[in-house]
Amino acid sequence: MLRILFTGFLFVPLERIFAQWKEQPIFRNEWREDLFYYLVSSLLVQVLTFLTFIPARSIHAVAPMSEWRAWISGLPFVVQFIAIMFGGQFRGGHEFHSQGETGGRHARATFHGVMVGQSHGL
C-alpha cells in the first residue's frame, strides 16, 4: 500500500508540472478498475505470502531449534545452497514416487518453502 501512495505522491505533481496536454485529467475515467486490479494482483499476493509464514512461525514458537539454525547459518553459503538443492531433490523424488503426482507437487512447494525460509532467515 505504501508503494502506491509513494508512486502517487511522486508522479501526480510531475504529471501536473510536465503535462503534455494540460486539459488531460490526472486520473483516467477507469481509475477504479486500475485500483481494483492493483489490490487483487499485488496486495492479495502479498497477503497470501504473509499467510504462508504463519505455520513456520508457529513451529518456531513451539520448538525454536536455535542451535540447529545457528549451526546451519554458520555454514558457508555455498554449502547451504548445495544442501538445499540436494535435500529438496531427494525429498521431492521420494514423495513423488510414494504418493503419485500430488506428492510431487507438494514436494516442489515444500522445496520452494525451504528456499524462501532460508532467504528470510527462518
Secondary structure, DSSP 4 states (H G I P E B T S, - for coil): -HHHHHHHHHHHHHHHHT-SSTTS-SS-TTHHHHHHHHIIIIIHHHHHHHHHHHHHHHHHHH---HHHHHHHHHS-HHHHHHHHHHHHHHHHHHHHHHHHHHHHHHHHHHHHHHHHHHHTT-
